[in-house]
């Protein structure tokens, strides 16, 4: 399927179905809009490759979910707003910022496998790593040696990222979204894989509690036997959730 350009070439997106899109689907880190092809086939949907992934160029500066939302919001004039926003993993973080920034343009949100908050405090890097990093900064340890250590210590996403995208990853990992959960007025549906090891169901349950305490519309659906890649593992379940809520 051909990609269509949006936001003056800042985004390239899969356009599914007929007519002006009423569904905006945002993919996870290291993925692309094509992840939603099966789930949203035939529906009035658009699924962009977020900046730095797929066909879309990387940002020119280090940005977090807020910065990504600022890029995505440039698509809104081409959509039949208010839209239903679907967010998987990192894309759900962007979806929440978009919903807070433009409540009039977001009719509802479906989130799946989104790291919205931490279950435990962030751990500091080991002392040996911090000392090596300091030695690198003062020129005692070479950049090549430091990069080898980073690759041994970092996650798969970190090892795969290079250049500005690695700096962006470090920034977004440090972000949490309790404030956005308590602010976004649009109904939020949490659709979670029961076997999600990357973002456990407990994250969804805590997000549910935050929304309920704030008096905001929210629902939770857990799909047993499904992992983190729910849009690909069980596209029919995501499709059903979307069809129930599309404006």
Residue pairs with C-beta under 8 A, 6 or more apart in sequence:
1 14
1 15
1 16
1 37
3 12
3 13
3 14
3 49
3 55
4 12
4 13
4 15
4 46
5 11
5 12
6 12
6 13
6 46
6 48
6 74
6 75
6 78
7 71
7 72
7 74
7 75
8 74
9 57
10 51
10 56
10 57
10 71
10 74
11 48
11 49
11 50
11 51
11 56
11 71
11 72
11 74
11 75
12 48
12 49
12 54
12 55
12 56
13 33
13 46
13 47
13 48
13 49
13 75
14 33
14 34
14 36
14 37
14 46
14 47
14 48
15 21
15 45
15 46
16 36
16 37
16 40
16 41
16 42
16 43
16 44
16 45
16 46
16 47
17 40
17 41
17 42
17 43
17 44
17 45
18 44
19 44
19 80
20 44
20 78
20 79
20 80
21 44
21 45
21 46
21 78
21 79
21 80
21 83
22 44
22 45
22 79
22 80
22 83
22 84
22 246
22 247
23 40
23 43
23 44
23 45
23 46
23 83
23 84
23 85
23 86
23 242
23 246
24 45
24 46
24 47
24 48
24 72
24 75
24 79
24 83
24 84
24 85
24 86
25 33
25 36
25 39
25 40
25 45
25 46
25 47
25 85
25 86
25 87
25 88
25 91
26 47
26 48
26 50
26 72
26 85
26 86
26 87
26 88
26 91
26 92
26 94
26 95
27 33
27 35
27 36
27 47
27 49
27 50
27 53
27 88
27 89
27 90
27 91
28 35
28 88
28 89
28 90
28 91
28 113
29 53
29 89
29 90
29 157
29 169
29 172
30 53
30 157
30 160
30 161
31 53
31 88
31 89
32 49
32 50
32 53
32 54
32 55
33 46
33 47
33 48
33 49
33 54
34 47
34 54
35 47
35 88
35 229
35 231
35 232
36 45
36 47
36 86
36 88
36 231
36 235
36 238
37 47
38 232
38 235
39 231
39 235
39 236
39 238
39 239
39 242
40 47
40 86
40 238
40 239
40 242
43 239
43 242
43 243
43 246
44 80
44 246
45 242
46 75
46 78
46 79
48 56
48 72
48 75
49 55
49 56
50 56
50 68
50 71
50 72
50 90
50 91
50 94
51 57
51 58
51 59
51 68
51 71
52 58
52 59
52 164
52 165
52 168
58 163
58 164
58 165
59 67
59 68
59 71
59 164
59 168
60 164
61 67
61 164
62 164
62 167
62 168
62 171
63 70
63 168
63 171
64 168
64 171
64 172
64 175
65 90
65 93
65 94
65 96
65 97
65 172
65 175
65 177
66 97
68 93
68 94
68 97
69 94
69 97
69 98
69 101
70 101
72 94
72 98
73 98
73 101
73 102
73 105
76 83
76 102
76 105
80 247
81 104
81 105
81 106
81 107
82 104
82 105
82 106
82 107
82 186
82 247
83 105
83 106
83 107
83 247
84 106
84 107
84 108
84 109
84 110
84 242
84 245
84 246
84 247
85 95
85 98
85 99
85 106
85 108
85 109
85 110
85 186
86 95
86 109
86 110
86 111
86 112
86 238
86 242
87 93
87 94
87 95
87 96
87 109
87 110
87 111
87 112
87 114
88 111
88 112
88 113
88 114
88 230
88 231
89 112
89 113
89 114
89 115
89 198
89 199
89 228
90 114
90 115
90 172
91 114
92 111
92 112
92 113
92 114
92 116
93 114
93 115
93 116
93 172
93 175
93 177
95 109
95 111
95 114
96 109
96 111
96 114
96 116
96 177
96 180
96 181
96 184
97 180
98 105
98 106
99 106
99 109
99 180
99 184
99 185
99 186
100 180
100 183
100 184
103 184
103 185
103 186
106 184
106 186
107 186
107 245
107 247
108 186
108 187
108 188
108 189
108 245
108 247
109 184
109 186
109 187
109 188
109 189
110 188
110 189
110 191
110 238
110 241
110 242
110 245
111 188
111 189
111 190
111 191
111 207
112 190
112 191
112 192
112 193
112 230
112 231
112 238
113 192
113 193
113 196
113 198
113 199
113 228
113 229
113 230
114 199
114 203
115 198
115 199
115 203
116 176
116 177
116 178
116 180
116 181
116 203
116 207
117 176
117 177
117 178
117 181
117 203
117 206
117 207
117 210
118 176
119 200
119 202
119 203
119 206
122 174
124 130
125 133
125 153
126 153
129 149
129 153
132 141
132 145
132 146
132 149
133 146
135 141
136 142
136 143
136 145
136 146
150 158
151 159
157 169
158 166
158 169
158 170
161 168
161 169
178 210
181 188
181 207
181 210
181 211
181 214
182 210
182 211
182 213
182 214
182 216
183 214
184 216
185 216
186 217
187 217
187 218
187 219
187 245
188 207
188 211
188 216
188 217
188 218
188 219
189 218
189 219
189 220
189 221
189 241
189 245
190 204
190 207
190 208
190 218
190 219
190 220
190 221
191 221
191 223
191 230
191 237
191 238
191 241
192 199
192 201
192 204
192 220
192 221
192 222
192 223
192 230
193 201
193 222
193 223
193 226
193 227
193 228
193 229
193 230
193 233
194 201
194 222
194 223
194 224
194 225
194 226
195 224
195 225
195 226
195 227
196 226
196 227
196 228
196 230
197 227
197 228
198 227
198 228
199 228
201 222
204 220
204 222
205 220
207 218
208 218
208 219
208 220
211 217
211 218
212 218
221 241
223 230
223 234
223 237
226 233
226 234
226 237
227 233
230 237
230 238
231 238
